[in-house]
Structure formats: C-alpha cells, structure tokens
Amino acid sequence: FSPWRFQKANARTSRAEWILASPPDKKLEIESSKKVKHRTFQEDSQQIHALTIEDSPALLPDPHTIAAHQYLQQAYASTLSDWETYVDWELNRLRDALTMNDAIRGQAEELTEGVEGKQKKLHALSHWIKENIRYEQDYDDKIARIKPHDTMKVLDRKYGDCKDKSTLLIQMARSLGIDARYALIRTRNRGPLQKAVPGLYFNHAIVHVP
C-alpha cells in the first residue's frame, strides 16, 4: 500500500483513523510513526487493524528543515513478507516487456558500428534513445503505471516513459553482449525507506550496468 498520512501541513488533526481488513491467514506487515496507536481485533471472520491518531497539531512549513514526509505521522502496510518476494514480482512484470527482434538488434548494431569499448557503445545507445524516443507516459490500463510496454512496441512507436526507455536500452545493450539490468530508484525526498515493509516506494526506472 502507499503510505497513509494522518496529518497535513497547515491543518490540525483532531482524529484520523486507517482501517485495514484482511483474511485471518493473510499477514500484513505494518510499520507506523510513534504517535500512531495500532489496535488489532477480529470482526466478521476478518483480521482488523485500526491505526489511529488524535489531537495532532498543524505542521507549519519551514524551508530550512527536512521534508514534511519525514516527520508527518504516517503508517505503511504491505502483504509482502520480504523483499525477495517483491523482486520476484517485479521480474515477472518485466518478462513480457523484455522482447527482442531483428529491428532491435539491427538498430543497436547500426548505432555502434565502428565504436569500440563497452562505455562508448552504451553512450551511443543511450544518446540515440534520449534523442529519438520521446518521453511520454501512456497508461492505457492500470498496470501500465508500473509495468513497461513491450520493447518492440516502444521502438516502433518511438515514445515511452522511464520504464519503457530503460527496457529498450537494456535489450539493445544485451543484443551486443553487454550485461544491462533494470533498476528502480527514489528521486523524491520521501524520507527513509521502510525496509521492514516491502513495497513500491520507487518512482523512477534506470539502467544499471555492472
């Protein structure tokens, strides 16, 4: 789940509550700020988690302090028990997107003809993608927000978001025998990563070359 915030800047919170219901056999990993009270009970054959905060003062913005996300009272929840499960989920999403055909191979070979060295070849590929694959988000369905489009489709239509451009670069590099991998990062200051609660905390995709 996305983090649930019990406060807002410039607004006093009298009472805020987040209720999570799950089957008894489905364990939720939950982490919350110190002032958030967490109650657990059974109701109608479901496991209920009630996270509550009361009488929380308004937070006034201060340009000289840390980002508000880092001190707002909030909670995180996930159905994933560990990060390995999360990685497996990400890899399953990638398998259908990482396609290869003669057009991808041919484009990579054309761009690197006469170019020597892994670094220079990668620069040639990434520069071409930057200049010729327009950045555009195309969320034709909900899963497209987190799943890249088919690599062959991205090359054909000449546009895509960070996920699409990254997978295209990966496949071009791999066609030349270069080990390139998909990596997710956080580009916004959202506070520390909640390592105890695996989840989708990342908002940008890049290419990692070992």
C-alpha positions as CSV (number, residue, x, y, z in Angstrom):
1,F,0.0,0.0,0.0
2,S,1.0,3.6,-0.4
3,P,1.9,5.3,2.9
4,W,-1.2,6.6,4.8
5,R,-0.6,10.0,6.3
6,F,-2.6,11.1,9.3
7,Q,-1.6,14.7,9.1
8,K,-1.5,17.5,6.6
9,A,0.7,20.6,6.7
10,N,-1.1,23.7,8.0
11,A,-4.0,21.7,9.4
12,R,-4.6,20.4,12.9
13,T,-5.8,16.8,13.1
14,S,-8.5,16.1,15.7
15,R,-8.7,12.4,14.9
16,A,-7.7,10.3,11.9
17,E,-8.0,6.6,11.5
18,W,-7.0,4.0,9.0
19,I,-8.8,0.7,9.0
20,L,-7.3,-2.4,7.3
21,A,-9.3,-5.6,6.9
22,S,-7.7,-8.9,5.8
23,P,-8.4,-12.7,5.9
24,P,-7.1,-14.2,9.1
25,D,-4.5,-16.2,7.1
26,K,-3.1,-13.1,5.3
27,K,-0.5,-11.5,7.4
28,L,0.1,-7.8,6.9
29,E,3.5,-6.1,7.5
30,I,2.7,-2.8,9.2
31,E,5.0,0.0,10.4
32,S,3.8,3.3,11.8
33,S,5.0,6.5,13.5
34,K,5.4,6.5,17.3
35,K,2.3,8.6,18.0
36,V,0.0,6.3,15.9
37,K,-2.0,3.8,18.0
38,H,-2.3,0.3,16.5
39,R,-5.2,-2.0,17.6
40,T,-5.8,-5.5,16.2
41,F,-9.0,-7.5,16.6
42,Q,-11.3,-10.0,14.9
43,E,-14.6,-9.0,13.2
44,D,-16.8,-11.0,10.9
45,S,-14.1,-13.6,10.2
46,Q,-11.6,-10.9,9.3
47,Q,-8.5,-9.6,10.9
48,I,-8.9,-5.8,11.6
49,H,-6.1,-3.4,12.0
50,A,-7.1,0.0,13.3
51,L,-4.4,2.7,13.2
52,T,-5.4,6.0,14.9
53,I,-4.0,9.4,15.9
54,E,-5.7,12.1,17.9
55,D,-5.0,15.8,18.7
56,S,-2.1,16.2,16.3
57,P,-1.0,19.9,15.9
58,A,-0.7,21.6,12.5
59,L,2.7,21.4,10.8
60,L,3.9,24.7,9.6
61,P,6.2,24.6,6.6
62,D,9.8,25.6,7.2
63,P,12.2,25.9,4.2
64,H,15.2,25.2,6.5
65,T,14.0,21.9,7.8
66,I,13.7,18.4,6.4
67,A,10.8,17.4,4.0
68,A,7.4,17.1,5.7
69,H,7.1,13.5,4.6
70,Q,9.9,12.7,7.1
71,Y,8.1,13.9,10.2
72,L,4.4,13.5,9.3
73,Q,2.6,10.9,11.4
74,Q,2.1,8.0,8.9
75,A,1.8,4.2,8.5
76,Y,2.9,1.7,6.0
77,A,1.3,-1.7,5.2
78,S,2.2,-4.5,2.8
79,T,1.0,-8.0,2.1
80,L,4.6,-8.9,1.1
81,S,6.7,-10.6,3.8
82,D,10.1,-9.9,2.3
83,W,12.0,-8.0,-0.4
84,E,12.8,-11.2,-2.3
85,T,9.1,-11.6,-2.9
86,Y,8.9,-8.1,-4.2
87,V,11.8,-8.6,-6.5
88,D,10.2,-11.8,-7.9
89,W,7.0,-9.7,-8.6
90,E,9.0,-7.0,-10.4
91,L,10.8,-9.7,-12.5
92,N,7.5,-11.3,-13.5
93,R,6.3,-7.9,-14.8
94,L,9.5,-7.5,-16.8
95,R,9.5,-10.8,-18.6
96,D,6.7,-9.9,-21.1
97,A,8.2,-6.5,-21.8
98,L,11.8,-7.5,-22.5
99,T,11.3,-8.7,-26.0
100,M,13.8,-9.0,-28.8
101,N,13.6,-8.9,-32.6
102,D,15.8,-8.1,-35.6
103,A,14.8,-4.4,-35.5
104,I,16.2,-4.0,-32.0
105,R,19.4,-5.9,-32.9
106,G,19.8,-4.0,-36.2
107,Q,19.3,-0.6,-34.6
108,A,21.9,-1.4,-31.9
109,E,24.4,-2.7,-34.5
110,E,23.9,0.4,-36.7
111,L,24.4,2.8,-33.8
112,T,27.6,1.1,-32.6
113,E,29.2,0.4,-35.9
114,G,32.9,1.3,-35.6
115,V,32.5,2.1,-31.9
116,E,35.0,0.4,-29.6
117,G,34.5,-0.3,-25.9
118,K,31.5,-1.0,-23.7
119,Q,31.2,2.5,-22.3
120,K,31.3,4.2,-25.7
121,K,28.7,1.7,-27.1
122,L,26.4,2.4,-24.2
123,H,26.8,6.1,-24.6
124,A,25.9,5.8,-28.3
125,L,22.8,3.7,-27.5
126,S,21.6,5.9,-24.6
127,H,22.1,9.1,-26.6
128,W,20.1,7.8,-29.5
129,I,17.2,6.8,-27.2
130,K,17.3,10.2,-25.5
131,E,17.1,12.0,-28.8
132,N,14.7,9.7,-30.7
133,I,12.4,8.0,-28.1
134,R,10.1,10.8,-26.9
135,Y,9.3,10.8,-23.2
136,E,5.6,10.3,-22.8
137,Q,3.5,8.4,-20.3
138,D,1.0,6.1,-21.9
139,Y,-1.1,4.5,-19.1
140,D,-3.6,2.6,-21.3
141,D,-4.5,0.5,-18.3
142,K,-3.7,0.5,-14.6
143,I,-0.9,-2.0,-14.8
144,A,0.9,0.3,-17.3
145,R,1.7,2.7,-14.5
146,I,4.2,0.1,-13.1
147,K,4.7,-2.3,-16.0
148,P,6.8,-1.4,-19.0
149,H,5.4,-1.7,-22.5
150,D,6.7,-4.3,-24.9
151,T,10.2,-3.3,-26.0
152,M,9.5,-3.9,-29.7
153,K,6.4,-1.6,-29.4
154,V,8.5,1.2,-27.8
155,L,11.0,1.1,-30.7
156,D,8.2,1.0,-33.3
157,R,6.2,4.0,-31.9
158,K,9.2,6.0,-30.8
159,Y,7.9,7.1,-27.3
160,G,7.6,5.8,-23.8
161,D,8.2,6.7,-20.1
162,C,11.3,5.9,-18.0
163,K,10.4,2.2,-17.7
164,D,10.0,1.9,-21.5
165,K,13.1,3.7,-22.4
166,S,15.1,1.7,-19.8
167,T,13.9,-1.7,-21.1
168,L,14.7,-0.6,-24.7
169,L,18.3,0.3,-23.7
170,I,18.6,-2.9,-21.8
171,Q,17.6,-5.0,-24.8
172,M,19.8,-3.1,-27.2
173,A,22.8,-3.5,-24.9
174,R,22.1,-7.2,-24.4
175,S,22.0,-7.7,-28.1
176,L,25.6,-6.5,-28.2
177,G,26.6,-8.8,-25.4
178,I,26.6,-6.1,-22.7
179,D,25.1,-7.0,-19.3
180,A,22.5,-4.4,-18.6
181,R,19.9,-4.6,-15.8
182,Y,16.7,-2.8,-14.8
183,A,16.9,-0.7,-11.6
184,L,14.3,1.2,-9.6
185,I,15.2,4.3,-7.6
186,R,13.6,7.0,-5.5
187,T,14.1,10.5,-6.9
188,R,11.9,12.4,-4.4
189,N,12.7,13.2,-0.8
190,R,10.1,10.9,0.8
191,G,12.0,10.0,3.9
192,P,13.8,6.8,4.8
193,L,12.9,3.6,3.0
194,Q,10.7,1.4,5.2
195,K,12.8,-1.8,5.0
196,A,10.6,-3.7,7.3
197,V,7.6,-3.2,5.0
198,P,8.4,-4.2,1.4
199,G,6.6,-2.3,-1.2
200,L,6.6,0.0,-4.3
201,Y,8.4,3.0,-2.8
202,F,10.2,3.8,-6.1
203,N,9.2,6.4,-8.7
204,H,11.9,6.1,-11.4
205,A,13.5,3.4,-13.6
206,I,17.1,3.5,-14.8
207,V,19.6,1.1,-16.3
208,H,22.4,-0.5,-14.2
209,V,25.5,-1.8,-15.9
210,P,27.7,-3.8,-13.5
